[in-house]
């Protein structure tokens, strides 16, 4: 194992950086999409139900199958990986955003309106900050989930540590096959821990002390 690590150290670091970058960028995109969708739908019971239903049904779709379906129209490479990771990353964040925004007391919203805030300003200055702890919890859950999905995206030749896993599994029993799988799996776990710590720090910086859970 040590020899395997020594021989491929630059390659492992580069794949790890690609993996982290893919997940982080998709997570940012997913957070923006989820908040926008939640802000447009949470006031309507019908639209709220539809958005919740989509988030629930979407999570039942096997990621491996979805990646396989995207290969036909999009081909192999980074694009299918980005779409799949961003899609799955959006779902838990969307659900938490809907819960967070819907859970704000109407009296708080009315108070904001009473001091002259319009709907958009009330959303940005009052409602989203109050809902942010719940939304951030969804972001943390999503980050852990899609860190593994990003590894599966290597099936479509996407970037990241998944290449080591699939390469090792395809040569199982051959030279360095087990080492390749272990490096990929352990690397994904370590990156998940690092990203969760970063998100935990983000919560400390962005959530007012008075509303921290």
C-alpha positions in Angstrom: 0.0 0.0 0.0 2.8 2.4 0.9 4.5 1.7 -2.4 1.3 2.3 -4.2 0.8 5.6 -2.5 4.4 6.7 -3.1 4.2 5.9 -6.8 0.9 7.6 -7.4 1.0 10.4 -4.9 0.6 13.3 -7.4 -2.1 11.4 -9.3 -4.1 10.7 -6.0 -3.8 14.4 -4.9 -5.0 15.6 -8.3 -7.9 13.2 -8.3 -8.8 14.2 -4.8 -8.8 17.9 -5.7 -11.0 17.2 -8.8 -13.4 15.2 -6.6 -13.6 18.0 -4.0 -13.9 20.7 -6.6 -16.7 18.8 -8.4 -18.7 18.3 -5.2 -18.1 21.8 -3.9 -19.1 23.6 -7.1 -22.2 21.4 -7.5 -23.1 22.1 -3.9 -23.0 25.8 -4.4 -25.1 25.5 -7.6 -27.6 23.2 -5.8 -27.9 25.6 -2.8 -28.7 28.5 -5.1 -31.2 26.5 -7.1 -32.9 25.1 -4.0 -33.3 28.4 -2.3 -34.7 30.1 -5.5 -37.2 27.2 -6.0 -38.2 27.2 -2.3 -38.6 31.0 -2.3 -41.0 30.8 -5.3 -43.1 27.9 -4.0 -43.2 27.8 -0.2 -46.1 30.3 0.1 -48.4 28.1 -2.1 -49.6 24.9 -0.5 -49.9 23.3 -4.0 -46.5 24.3 -5.2 -45.0 23.4 -1.9 -46.4 19.9 -2.1 -45.2 19.5 -5.7 -41.7 20.6 -4.8 -41.6 18.3 -1.8 -42.9 15.4 -3.9 -40.2 16.0 -6.5 -37.5 16.1 -3.9 -38.8 12.8 -2.4 -39.2 11.0 -5.7 -35.8 12.2 -7.0 -34.0 10.6 -4.1 -35.4 7.2 -5.1 -33.8 7.3 -8.5 -30.7 5.1 -8.6 -27.7 7.4 -9.3 -25.9 4.7 -11.3 -28.9 4.3 -13.6 -29.3 8.1 -14.1 -25.6 8.4 -15.0 -26.1 5.6 -17.6 -29.1 7.3 -19.1 -27.1 10.6 -19.5 -24.2 8.9 -21.3 -26.3 8.4 -24.5 -27.3 12.1 -25.1 -24.2 13.7 -23.4 -21.4 11.2 -23.9 -18.7 10.5 -21.4 -16.9 13.1 -19.5 -17.4 15.9 -16.9 -20.9 17.1 -18.0 -22.9 14.0 -17.0 -21.1 14.0 -13.7 -21.9 17.6 -13.0 -25.6 17.2 -13.9 -26.0 14.1 -11.7 -24.2 15.5 -8.7 -26.0 18.8 -8.9 -29.3 17.1 -9.3 -28.9 14.9 -6.2 -27.4 17.8 -4.2 -30.4 20.0 -4.8 -33.0 17.6 -3.4 -32.2 17.5 0.4 -31.4 21.2 0.3 -34.7 22.0 -1.4 -36.7 20.0 1.2 -34.9 21.7 4.1 -35.4 25.1 2.5 -39.1 24.5 2.2 -39.3 23.4 5.8 -37.2 26.3 7.0 -39.1 29.0 5.2 -42.5 27.5 5.9 -41.7 27.2 9.6 -41.2 30.9 10.1 -44.0 32.5 12.2 -46.4 34.6 10.1 -46.2 37.3 12.9 -42.5 37.7 12.1 -43.3 38.3 8.4 -46.0 40.7 9.3 -43.7 42.6 11.6 -41.2 43.0 8.7 -44.0 44.2 6.5 -45.1 46.6 9.2 -41.7 48.4 9.2 -41.9 48.9 5.5 -40.2 45.9 4.0 -41.5 44.6 0.7 -41.8 40.8 0.0 -38.3 40.5 -1.5 -36.6 42.5 1.2 -38.4 40.6 3.9 -37.3 37.4 2.3 -33.7 38.4 2.0 -33.4 40.3 5.3 -35.6 38.3 7.7 -36.9 35.0 6.4 -33.8 33.5 4.8 -31.6 34.4 7.7 -34.1 32.7 10.1 -34.4 29.6 7.8 -30.6 29.4 7.1 -29.8 27.0 10.0 -32.3 24.5 8.6 -31.1 25.1 5.1 -27.4 24.6 6.1 -28.3 21.3 7.7 -29.7 20.2 4.4 -26.5 21.4 2.7 -24.4 19.2 5.1 -26.6 16.2 4.5 -26.4 16.8 0.7 -22.6 17.2 0.8 -22.1 13.8 2.5 -24.5 12.1 0.0 -23.1 13.5 -3.2 -19.5 12.9 -2.1 -20.3 9.2 -2.8 -22.4 9.9 -5.9 -19.4 11.8 -7.4 -17.4 8.6 -7.0 -20.1 6.7 -8.9 -19.9 9.4 -11.7 -16.5 8.0 -12.6 -18.6 5.3 -14.5 -19.1 8.1 -17.1 -15.4 9.0 -16.9 -16.2 11.9 -14.6 -13.3 13.4 -12.6 -12.4 12.4 -9.1 -11.4 9.5 -6.9 -14.1 7.2 -8.3 -11.6 6.4 -11.1 -9.4 4.5 -8.6 -12.4 2.6 -7.3 -13.7 1.5 -10.8 -10.2 0.8 -12.0 -9.5 -1.4 -9.0 -12.8 -3.2 -9.3 -12.3 -3.9 -13.0 -9.0 -5.6 -12.2 -10.0 -7.3 -9.0 -7.5 -10.0 -8.1 -4.8 -8.3 -10.2 -1.8 -6.3 -9.1 -2.6 -3.3 -7.0 -6.4 -3.7 -7.6 -7.3 -3.8 -3.9 -4.9 -0.8 -3.1 -6.6 1.2 -5.8 -10.1 0.6 -4.4 -9.0 1.3 -0.8 -7.3 4.6 -1.9 -10.5 5.7 -3.6 -12.9 4.7 -0.8 -10.7 6.2 2.0 -10.1 9.3 0.0 -13.8 9.9 -0.5 -14.4 9.4 3.3 -11.6 11.9 4.2 -12.9 14.5 1.7 -16.4 14.1 3.2 -15.1 14.8 6.7 -13.1 17.8 5.5 -16.1 19.3 3.7 -18.4 18.7 6.7 -15.9 20.5 8.9 -15.8 23.4 6.5 -19.6 23.6 6.4 -19.7 23.4 10.2 -17.3 26.4 10.3 -19.5 28.2 7.7 -22.4 27.8 10.1 -20.5 29.3 12.9 -19.7 32.3 10.8 -23.1 32.8 9.2 -25.7 31.8 11.8 -26.3 34.4 14.5 -25.6 33.1 18.0 -29.1 33.7 19.1 -30.7 31.3 16.6 -28.0 28.5 16.6 -29.4 25.1 17.1 
